[in-house]
Amino acid sequence: MKTLVLGLGNPIHGDDGVGNQIAEILKSEVSIPEVTVVEASSSGLDLLGLIEGYERVIIIDAIQTKRGEVGQIYRLSLDDFATPRHFSGAHSVDFVTAVELGNRLGLTLPCEIIIFAIEVADVTSFSEEFTPEVQRAIPEVVGLVLSELGGTDWPESRKSSHQFPGL
């Protein structure tokens, strides 16, 4: 299955760069010809060009929720994000809305989108360092992505049942 592993974030904004860091690690761990691993600092509509043409996408990103604990790991799908579907300008389009728009425009988008999100604390400081809890989550997420690529199921008890604002 043609798969894209996409690490998202800003590598100079503390914990926000965790997706990029995990993608960088995975580049040396993944040697499956059908799998491409990339890092990006994109969002919304910009992501459509990256994910188009893949059958499956695994996104790794930082998340901040109201009740999560720093370092907590979520396995999510687009259905987990309760977002209003509206378009008020190109800079305000969240990922879920962008995918819906891409589908309506007839783009060849993945039939499966998996999101591994790590609860983070600091996404505003200019730093390439992670908080200790986020740093400790990195090896686990690397293992989870590798398991996903190898077909190992994520335990049902670990899947999220929460609704989150747009990614």
N, C-alpha and C positions, 0 to 999 in steps of 0.2 A: 504494500500500500504506500503510495507516494505521500510522505509525511514531512511536515515542516515543524521543527521545534524552534519556537520564537521566544527569546528572552527579551523582555521589555524593561525600560527604565532609563533613568538618567544616572550614569555612573559617577557623577561628581556631586550628587545630592544625597549622600548618606545611604540610608536603607533603601531608597528608591532604586538604586542600582543593583539590587539583589538578582533580578531576572537576568540582567546582562552577565553578572558573575557566574551564575549557574550555567548559562548558555556557553560561556567561555570554557568552563570545566567539561561540559558535555561534548564539545568539539573534539576533545582528545579521547573521549570514552566511546563515542558512537562511530562504528565503522560499517554501518548498514547502507548499502548503495541507494536504497529508496528514501533515506532520511537525510534531510538538510537541516543543519543547525545554524541559526543566525541570531545576532543581537540587533536591537533597534531602539531608537528613542522616539518612535512614532506613536501616533494614537489616531483614533477615529477613522476618517476616510483614508488617511495615508496607509493604514494597514491593509486595505483591500488589495492594493497592488502587490503586497508581500504574500498574502495568503491565496491569491487567485491561482488556480491550476493544481492545487494540492487536494488530496482526498481527505486528509486528516491534518489538523493543526493542534499542537500542544503548546500553549502559551504559559510562560512563567512570568509572574509580575508581583509587585508589591500591592498590598491592600490595607486600608485603614477602615475598620468597622467600629460601631459603637460599643460592642460587647466583647470583641476578640482580645486575646492576650498576645502580646508581642512574641513572635516566633511561632505562633500557631499556623498550621498549614491547612489549606482548604483545597479540595478537588471540586471544581465547579464546571458547570456547562452554561451556555447562554441563558437557559431557562432559570438559572438561579439569580439573575439580575432583574430586579423589578424596576424597570425604567420606563418613563413615558416615551412613546415613539413620536418625536417631533423633530422638525428641522428648522432651526432659526438662523442658521448660518454655518458655513463650513468649519468654523473653529469650535462649534459647540456640539458636534456630533460624537456621541459615545460609540463604543465598539459595537454594541448590540444593534443600535440603529444603523450603523454603517453596514453591517452584515445584512440586515433586512433590506436596505436600499440596494446593495449589490445583488441580492437575489432578485429583486424586482427589476433590476436593469439587465438581468440575464447573464451575469458574470458566472464563471465556473468556480464556485466557492466550495470549500470542504463540506462534506456531509457530516463530519465529526469534528467538533471543536472542544478540546479539554483545556481547562485553565487550572494551573496550580498557582495559588495565591498565598503569599506569606504575609501574615499580619506584621506590620512594621510600626516603628515609633517615630523616626526622624527622617523626613523627606525634604527638608528645607535647608539644612546646614550644608555648606560647601565642604564636602568631605568625601573621601573614597573609602572610609571605614564604615563598618556596620555595627549596630548595637550588638552586644553579646548574644542576646536571644536570637536575633536574625542570623548571626554568624553560625550559631549551633544548628539552625534549621537547614542550612545549605546542603550538607551531605545527605540528609534525609530526602530532600527534594530531588537531588541528583539520582538517588536510588529509586525514587518513585517514578521519575521520568523513564529511567532505564527499564523498570518493570513494565511500564505502560508500553514501551516500544517492543518489549519481549512478549507482550500478551498476557502478563500476569495481572489478574484482576485486583483492583483496589478494594479492600474489605468494605462491605456495605456499611459497617458501623463507623467508618471514617469519612464517608461521603457527607458533604454539607447538606443541611436541609434549610439553610437560612436564605433569605432574600437580601441582596446587596445592591447598593446604588451602582450605576454604570461604571465600568472599568476604565 
